[in-house]
Amino acid sequence: MRIVFDQNVPRALGQFLIGHQVTRSAEMGWQELKNGDLIKAAEEKKFDLLITCDRNLEYQQKVEGRKIAIVALSTNNWRVIRSRVREVVQAVDGARLGTYLSVDCGVFRKTRRQRDM
């Protein structure tokens, strides 16, 4: 499956998507594209799946019935995503064109030590 990562997706996630071809949107020169324009560009280049950490995408764009599958993660914090990487891989492996899946990876919470810094 050809996958494109939105700007906000941690690069490290790609190493867990075995058997898939992962491209970051910046590699395509799409770092300035937002939401609908990014989806359209990815569809035009025949990507199968867009992974984003934009939790509002489903409210801002028509996400179902597209020529691409979309997986939205609940956070862009790698430490949080890493703890749920199995769920992310399952969503990716189960994604089908025209579908939208939201993966609840949890949320990043600053610890007391981080707040005091």
Order of alpha helices (4+ residues) and beta strands (2+ residues): beta-beta-alpha-beta-alpha-beta-alpha-alpha-beta-alpha
